[in-house]
Amino acid sequence: MRYRKLWYIILLAARILAAVSPAYIHPDEYFQGPEIAAGDIFQIDALRTWEFTPTSPVRLYPKAQLQATRLLLASSSCLIVFHTHTFANSFASITLAICFDLLSAIEAKTQTAACKLACVSWWLGVALALGTFTHVSFPMFALPVGLIALLLLARAKSYKGAVCLAAGGLLAAIAIVIADSVYFQTAKFVNGKVSGTLTLTVLNNVLYNSDRGNLATHGIHPWYNHLVVSTPVLFGPLAVLAIARLWSFIKTLRSQTDVKCTLIAAGLSAGSGLVLLSMVPHQEPRFLVPMMAPLVICTWRFHRVVPAYFWKLWVLFNAAIFVGYGVLHQAGVTPAVDFVSQTSVLPRITCHFGTGNDHIECMAANGNYTEHRLQVTSKVFAFAAFMAPRHLLAQPTHSEWQAQAEIHDLISVEDSSVQEKLSQSVHVSCKQAQTAASGSILAKQTTSGHFERTLLVVPSSLDIRRIVPADSNYSVVELYSYAPHVNFDHIGEILLHPIQRTKLRVLVICDPSR
């Protein structure tokens, strides 16, 4: 550990890089937080996903041994990558870690003043309630924490502590229900009176996830997916260390006389979370992010005594996951949306007509220039890429801006359907598109005073001939590309052509005959 300060600085830099990197792990990191907040606060165009519909909303708000443990935590790709992205799972993971800290305090304070024990118990109840309303999977990890806390309080005959734990959780839950009901406008509170209905987002969440038909729209996985895929991807060598720790605990169970209840709770938490989530047919690695805290707690005594090769494997594993998910994965989506925002979402434009008088080329206008009171729309189709966050367009809701953009996600759409949409879309002149000024909008007239163009966002790892056949009535001209961008669904093509196939392209659909 001679160079631990240097390692901390390097890992801090990695965490900052992961936070500012455009890498895109999963659409939920935008659509369960920033997308909704941006729409509510800044009144810009945003997509409200099923979790935030008023009918059935689901709120997803979002010493030497210790030095070795800190280093393990700081270097974990689970923390560096997932905890620097706006996932509800990451917030649930932090909340669970706080719960373990409070449980440890309860275990230490059972021999101290009753008032301190009651205070800690109160905050544990609040944390448990907050985590439960954060993500539906949280109770699966936190149930052992709550039960063992009650067991410790009962053993210490601290009935005041038990009451405080229950009261803290209940009052926090009531406050969250009221906040949700006001936010979703299902209830009004006037002069101390309640009208309407309360919004129980936890119940809505459970009901939604209990329906296999709903889960099928997100993907169905085998029951063992979390065990053989998610756990190795998230934790790698730490998962192996946890198994070794469990085996060691079982072998020495009879000789152990003083086992910390917090360690038992951590083991039960990791096991209950893994088992219960494996019973749900829709499984993604990020669902197991909260398991990081209990795994570290279970294995912390081993961190200093593990062989050197463990740390070598640990560094290699986390470096690979960091580069894959924290730097490369779907990294072109947000820059592509930013390009569309910069070039296609403009309050005022200055334009000139092209050849044939049915084409117009526009740029951003300085000041309040309004020579042409024209409307230009860029229809953007995103194919074989993650959902594009609308709030990054910074396009005001119901705006009268002259240049606006519409994003259409072609998720799980067959190639033939994409071809049909592109064939029926507006096609600008290919010759004019090739000579248009960089950053300008070349659009074709559709109605009086209204012009339109069609953009296609697609990764270079996709064979463009799949959606732009040679015999089609349209072609494409590239306007923008971003690298690196990796779509793991096309990993075969990427490995064969790592330079050419790691871009995300923005193309304009054009008429090859003009």
LUMLUM-983980 format. One record per residue (C-alpha): residue in three letters; x, y, z. Coordinates in steps of 0.25 Angstrom, whole numbers, plus 5000, padded with zeros to 4 digits. Layout:
ALAXYZ/...
END
This chain:
MET500050005000/ARG501250094998/TYR500650164987/ARG499250174992/LYS499150324991/LEU499550324976/TRP498550214974/TYR497450294980/ILE497750414971/ILE497750324959/LEU496450264963/LEU495850394966/ALA496250444952/ALA495550314946/ARG494350344954/ILE494250494948/LEU494550434934/ALA493450334936/ALA492450454941/VAL492750544929/SER492950434918/PRO491750424909/ALA491750274910/TYR490250224911/ILE489950104920/HIS488450094919/PRO487350184915/ASP486850184930/GLU487950274934/TYR487350384926/PHE485850354926/GLN485650324941/GLY486350454945/PRO486950564937/GLU485950554925/ILE484750574935/ALA485450684944/ALA485850764931/GLY484450764926/ASP483850804939/ILE484850914943/PHE485250974930/GLN483950944922/ILE484650884911/ASP484150774902/ALA484350634909/LEU483850494908/ARG483150444920/THR483250294921/TRP482250194927/GLU482850214941/PHE482350364941/THR480950354935/PRO479950414944/THR478950294943/SER479950194950/PRO481250264953/VAL482450194959/ARG483450284966/LEU484850254964/TYR485650374970/PRO486450384967/LYS497650055038/ALA498249955028/GLN497049865026/LEU496249985024/GLN497150045014/ALA497149915006/THR495549925006/ARG495550075002/LEU496450034991/LEU495549924986/LEU494350014987/ALA495050124980/SER495550034969/SER494249964966/SER493649984953/CYS492249974959/LEU492550104967/ILE493350174956/VAL492350144945/PHE490950124951/HIS491050214962/THR491450334954/HIS490250314945/THR488850354949/PHE488250224952/ALA487150194963/ASN487950064966/SER489150154969/PHE488350234979/ALA487750104985/SER489250054986/ILE489650174994/THR488450175003/LEU488650025006/ALA490150055010/ILE489550165019/CYS488650065025/PHE489749965028/ASP490550085035/LEU489350115043/LEU489149965047/SER490649955051/ALA490350075060/ILE489150015066/GLU489949885069/ALA491049975075/LYS490050055083/THR489249945089/GLN490049965102/THR490050115102/ALA488950225105/ALA487550195101/CYS487350335094/LYS488550315085/LEU488050175081/ALA486650235078/CYS487250345069/VAL488050245061/SER486850155060/TRP485950265055/TRP486950305044/LEU487050155040/GLY485450155038/VAL485550275030/ALA486650215021/LEU485850085019/ALA484650165015/LEU485450255005/GLY486150134999/THR484750054997/PHE484150174989/THR485450194981/HIS485450054974/VAL484549934975/SER485749844977/PHE486249914990/PRO485449835000/MET485949704994/PHE487349754999/ALA486949835011/LEU485949735018/PRO487049665026/VAL487549795031/GLY486249835037/LEU485949695043/ILE487349695050/ALA487149835055/LEU485849795061/LEU486549675067/LEU487749755073/LEU486749855079/ALA485849745085/ARG487149675091/ALA487549805097/LYS486049825102/SER486049965095/TYR484649965092/LYS484750115090/GLY485750095079/ALA484849995072/VAL483650095073/CYS484650205067/LEU485050115056/ALA483650085052/ALA483150235054/GLY484350285045/GLY483950185034/LEU482550215035/LEU482650365035/ALA483650365024/ALA482750285015/ILE481550375018/ALA482350495014/ILE482750425001/VAL481350384998/ILE480850525000/ALA482050584991/ASP481750484980/SER480250514981/VAL480450664980/TYR481450644968/PHE480550554960/GLN479350644964/THR478550524968/ALA478250594982/LYS478150734987/PHE478350785001/VAL477650915004/ASN477450965018/GLY477850835024/LYS476750765016/VAL477150655006/SER476350634993/GLY476650534982/THR477350404983/LEU478750374989/THR479850324979/LEU480450194984/THR481650184975/VAL482250064982/LEU480949984980/ASN480850034965/ASN482249984963/VAL482049844969/LEU480749824961/TYR481449864948/ASN482649774950/SER481749664954/ASP481149654940/ARG481949574931/GLY481349634919/ASN481949774924/LEU483349714926/ALA483349644913/THR483349784906/HIS484749804914/GLY485249664911/ILE485149534917/HIS486349464923/PRO486549324929/TRP486549314944/TYR488049284945/ASN488449414937/HIS488749494950/LEU489649384955/VAL490449344943/VAL490449484935/SER490049604944/THR490949564956/PRO492249534949/VAL492049664940/LEU491849754952/PHE492749694962/GLY493749604956/PRO494749554966/LEU494049614977/ALA492849504975/VAL493949394975/LEU494449454988/ALA493049454994/ILE492849314991/ALA494149274998/ARG493749355010/LEU492449285010/TRP493149145010/SER494149195021/PHE492949235029/ILE492249105028/LYS493449025031/THR493749105044/LEU492249125048/ARG492349035060/SER493649105066/GLN493149245064/THR492649305077/ASP492549455073/VAL492049485060/LYS491649625057/CYS490149635054/THR490449745043/LEU491349635036/ILE490149535036/ALA489249645031/ALA490149675020/GLY490249525016/LEU488749515016/SER488549635009/ALA489449594997/GLY488749454997/SER487349504998/GLY487549614987/LEU488149514978/VAL487049404980/LEU485849494980/LEU486349574967/SER486649444960/MET485149404962/VAL484749524953/PRO484849494938/HIS485349624934/GLN486849634939/GLU487949744936/PRO489249754943/ARG488949894949/PHE487849834957/LEU489049764966/VAL489749894968/PRO489249904982/MET489949774985/MET491349844985/ALA491149894999/PRO490849755006/LEU491949684998/VAL492949785002/ILE492449775017/CYS492449615016/THR493949615011/TRP494649725017/ARG495449645026/PHE496049575014/HIS496449695006/ARG497849705012/VAL498149565012/VAL497749524998/PRO498849484989/ALA499549584980/TYR498949514968/PHE497549554973/TRP497949704972/LYS498449684958/LEU497249614953/TRP496349724960/VAL497149834953/LEU497049764939/PHE495549734941/ASN495149874946/ALA495949944935/ALA495249864924/ILE493849894930/PHE494250034932/VAL494650054917/GLY493549964912/TYR492350034919/GLY492950154924/VAL493650204912/LEU493150134899/HIS491750084901/GLN490750154893/ALA491650284895/GLY491150354882/VAL489750364886/THR489850494894/PRO490850564885/ALA489950534873/VAL488750594881/ASP489550714884/PHE489950724869/VAL488450724865/SER488150824876/GLN489250924871/THR488850914857/SER487350884857/VAL486750954869/LEU486851104867/PRO485951214871/ARG486251304859/ILE486851264845/THR487351334833/CYS487151254820/HIS487351264805/PHE486651174794/GLY487351074787/THR487151024772/GLY485750994768/ASN485151084779/ASP484650964787/HIS485950954796/ILE486451054806/GLU487751054814/CYS487751124827/MET488651164838/ALA488551224852/ALA488151374851/ASN488851474860/GLY487951564869/ASN486451564865/TYR486551554850/THR485251504844/GLU485351534829/HIS484651404826/ARG483551354836/LEU483851214832/GLN483751084840/VAL484750974838/THR484650834844/SER485650724845/LYS485050584847/VAL486150504854/PHE486050344853/ALA486950274863/PHE487250134859/ALA488050024866/ALA488450124877/PHE487950154891/MET486750244893/ALA487150394890/PRO486950484902/ARG485950594898/HIS486350694908/LEU487750704903/LEU487150774891/ALA486750884900/GLN485550914892/PRO484450994899/THR483150924901/HIS482050984891/SER483151074885/GLU483051164873/TRP484451144870/GLN484651154855/ALA485551024855/GLN485150904863/ALA485450754863/GLU484550634865/ILE485250504870/HIS484650364867/ASP485350244873/LEU485250124865/ILE485350024876/SER485249874872/VAL484749914858/GLU485049824846/ASP485949864835/SER484749864825/SER483949954834/VAL485150054835/GLN485250054820/GLU483750084819/LYS483850204828/LEU485050254821/SER484450234807/GLN483250314811/SER484050424818/VAL484450554812/HIS485650544803/VAL486550664800/SER487450674788/CYS488750594789/LYS489550694781/GLN489150804790/ALA489350724802/GLN490750694798/THR491050844796/ALA490250904807/ALA491050984818/SER491550914830/GLY490450934841/SER489350984832/ILE487950924830/LEU487650884816/ALA486150854816/LYS485050834805/GLN483750904805/THR482550824809/THR481450924811/SER481451074809/GLY482451134819/HIS482851004824/PHE484150924821/GLU484550794826/ARG485750694825/THR485950554830/LEU487150514838/LEU487650364842/VAL488450334854/VAL489150204852/PRO490450134857/SER491550104846/SER491549954852/LEU490249934844/ASP490349904830/ILE489650024824/ARG489149944812/ARG488149874822/ILE487350004822/VAL487750074810/PRO487749974799/ALA488350004785/ASP487050004778/SER486250094788/ASN485750234784/TYR486650304794/SER488150314798/VAL488950374810/VAL489950484812/GLU490750484825/LEU490650614833/TYR491350574846/SER492050454853/TYR492550424867/ALA493550324871/PRO493750244879/HIS492350184880/VAL492150034882/ASN490949954881/PHE491149824888/ASP490049764879/HIS490949774867/ILE492249734874/GLY492649634863/GLU492649744853/ILE493449834862/LEU494549734865/LEU494749714850/HIS494749864847/PRO495049934860/ILE495350074854/GLN494250074843/ARG493150014852/THR493250094865/LYS492550224861/LEU491150274862/ARG490650354849/VAL489650454846/LEU489150444832/VAL488250534824/ILE487250454815/CYS487350504801/ASP486850484787/PRO487950424778/SER487250474765/ARG487450614769/
END
